[in-house]
């Protein structure tokens, strides 16, 4: 049954995603509010497909604080990259420069509002990053980053990357760590997904201005709260 559900999901979601993405530049040309609304059409399509074709539900434990924040989320599957949009207010993801260069996709994401990280861009790229982030947070939008840098199998607790420390220092924003256990149902590297419930656990807000080591330790503990023994690993 899981294999059949997974095949049906891939057939329906990816087939319908093609026209959604191809139409997106029209909304991008209209302006950011239109592109945001159209992006949520894709988010809701993904949610419908995961809920009714895969049988995956989600629940959110805890509450998001008001105002702009830096959201640090565990990354175990594609699932959270879109489902997080359902309980975050127009989150602005942090993307690598390479993603911005993808035809169509780059223009669409820029219109939606993302923060581009270009490690080789020097001072000009840093100024651009700060300008983008401040424009987005001034609109009350949270900045969403996956601090481990890539998807990790459920139960693993790798060290977080250095990128979040730079954003934390430059933007002077509180950080909200969010743990996710999507990898239990949506394993990395496997096409078969299982039905069940994914939990998003919102951790304690980390205030701005802490020493880097303290902030990173709290983020690491917060995003790994749904793993079996997060305290057993060394975040350093």
C-alpha positions in Angstrom: 0.0 0.0 0.0 2.8 2.4 0.8 4.4 1.8 -2.5 1.2 2.4 -4.4 0.5 5.6 -2.4 4.0 6.9 -3.1 3.7 6.2 -6.9 0.4 8.0 -6.9 1.8 11.0 -5.0 4.8 11.3 -7.4 2.5 11.1 -10.5 0.0 13.7 -9.2 2.1 16.1 -7.3 5.0 16.5 -9.8 2.6 16.5 -12.8 0.6 19.3 -11.3 3.7 21.2 -10.1 4.9 21.7 -13.7 2.1 24.1 -14.7 2.2 25.8 -11.3 5.9 26.6 -11.7 5.6 27.6 -15.4 2.7 30.0 -14.6 4.6 31.5 -11.7 6.6 34.1 -13.7 3.2 35.8 -14.6 2.5 36.4 -10.9 6.2 37.4 -10.4 5.7 40.1 -13.0 2.7 41.4 -11.1 4.5 41.8 -7.8 5.5 40.2 -4.6 2.0 39.9 -3.0 0.7 38.1 -6.1 3.7 35.8 -6.2 3.3 34.9 -2.5 -0.4 34.0 -3.0 0.5 31.8 -6.0 3.3 30.2 -4.0 0.7 29.2 -1.4 -1.3 27.5 -4.2 1.7 25.1 -4.6 2.0 24.8 -0.8 -1.6 23.8 -0.5 -1.3 21.4 -3.5 1.6 19.7 -1.7 -0.4 19.5 1.5 -3.4 18.0 -0.2 -1.2 15.4 -1.9 0.7 14.4 1.2 -2.5 14.3 3.3 -4.8 12.4 1.0 -2.4 10.4 -1.2 0.3 9.6 1.2 -1.7 9.7 4.4 0.7 12.0 6.1 -0.7 14.4 8.7 1.2 17.0 10.7 0.9 18.6 14.1 2.6 21.6 15.6 3.6 21.6 19.3 4.2 25.0 20.8 3.5 28.5 19.4 5.5 30.9 17.3 6.4 34.2 18.9 5.1 37.4 17.3 7.4 39.5 15.1 10.3 38.7 12.8 12.6 35.9 13.9 15.2 33.6 12.6 13.7 30.1 12.3 16.2 27.3 12.6 14.5 24.0 11.5 15.6 20.4 11.4 15.8 19.1 7.9 15.0 15.4 7.3 12.8 15.4 4.2 11.3 17.6 1.5 8.1 17.5 3.5 9.0 20.3 5.9 10.3 22.6 3.2 6.7 23.3 2.1 4.6 22.2 5.0 6.4 24.8 7.2 4.7 27.5 5.1 1.3 26.4 6.6 2.1 27.5 10.1 4.8 30.2 9.5 3.8 33.6 8.2 5.2 33.9 4.7 8.7 32.5 5.6 11.6 33.7 3.6 14.0 30.8 3.1 17.8 31.1 3.0 19.0 29.8 -0.4 22.4 29.2 -1.9 23.4 31.4 -4.8 23.2 28.5 -7.2 19.5 28.1 -6.8 18.9 31.6 -7.9 20.5 30.9 -11.2 18.0 28.1 -12.1 15.9 29.3 -15.1 12.4 30.3 -14.1 12.9 29.1 -10.6 15.4 31.8 -9.7 13.1 34.6 -10.9 10.1 33.2 -9.1 11.9 32.8 -5.8 13.3 36.3 -6.0 9.8 37.6 -6.5 8.5 35.6 -3.6 11.3 36.9 -1.3 14.3 34.8 -0.2 17.7 35.5 1.4 20.5 34.6 -1.0 23.8 33.4 0.5 26.8 33.8 -1.8 29.9 32.7 0.1 32.2 33.8 -2.7 30.6 37.1 -3.4 32.6 39.2 -1.0 31.4 42.5 0.6 28.9 43.2 -2.2 27.1 39.9 -1.6 27.1 40.5 2.1 25.5 43.9 1.7 22.9 42.4 -0.6 22.1 39.7 1.9 21.6 42.2 4.7 19.4 44.4 2.5 17.2 41.5 1.5 16.9 40.2 5.0 16.1 43.6 6.5 13.5 44.3 3.8 11.8 40.9 4.5 11.9 41.2 8.3 10.6 44.8 8.1 7.5 43.2 6.6 7.1 40.9 9.6 8.3 37.8 7.8 10.5 35.2 9.5 13.8 34.1 8.0 13.8 30.3 7.6 17.1 28.4 7.6 18.0 24.7 7.8 21.2 25.0 9.9 22.5 21.5 9.2 22.8 22.5 5.6 21.3 19.3 4.1 18.8 16.6 4.8 19.8 14.1 7.5 18.3 10.8 8.4 16.0 10.7 11.4 18.0 10.0 14.6 21.2 11.7 13.4 22.4 14.9 15.0 25.3 16.4 13.0 26.9 19.7 14.0 25.2 22.7 12.6 26.9 24.8 9.9 28.5 28.2 10.5 25.9 30.1 8.4 23.4 30.6 11.1 25.9 32.2 13.4 26.6 34.9 10.8 22.9 35.6 10.2 22.3 35.7 14.0 25.0 38.2 14.5 24.3 40.5 11.5 20.5 40.5 11.8 20.3 40.7 15.6 17.2 38.6 15.7 15.9 36.0 18.2 16.1 32.4 17.0 13.3 29.9 17.2 14.5 26.3 16.8 12.0 23.8 15.4 12.5 20.0 15.6 11.0 17.8 12.9 10.6 14.0 12.7 9.6 13.7 9.1 12.4 11.3 8.3 10.5 8.5 10.1 7.9 8.5 7.3 9.8 10.1 4.4 13.3 8.5 4.6 16.2 10.2 2.8 17.1 8.4 -0.4 14.0 6.2 -0.5 11.0 6.8 -2.8 8.5 4.9 -0.6 6.8 7.1 2.0 4.7 5.8 4.9 1.5 7.1 6.3 1.5 8.7 9.8 1.9 12.0 11.6 4.9 14.4 11.4 5.5 16.5 14.5 6.9 20.0 14.4 8.1 21.0 17.9 8.7 24.7 18.4 11.5 25.2 21.0 12.2 28.0 23.4 13.1 31.3 21.7 16.8 32.1 21.9 17.3 35.9 22.5 19.7 37.9 20.3 23.2 38.9 21.4 24.3 35.6 23.0 27.8 34.3 22.5 28.1 32.1 19.4 28.8 28.9 21.3 25.8 29.4 23.5 23.4 30.1 20.6 24.6 27.2 18.6 24.3 24.8 21.5 20.7 25.9 22.1 19.8 25.7 18.4 21.4 22.2 18.2 19.5 21.0 21.2 16.2 22.5 20.0 16.2 21.1 16.5 17.1 17.6 17.8 14.5 17.5 20.5 12.5 14.8 18.6 15.5 12.5 18.2 16.1 9.6 20.6 19.0 10.9 22.6 20.1 14.4 21.3 22.1 15.1 24.4 24.4 12.2 23.7 26.0 13.8 20.7 28.5 16.7 20.7 27.2 19.8 18.8 30.7 21.3 18.7 
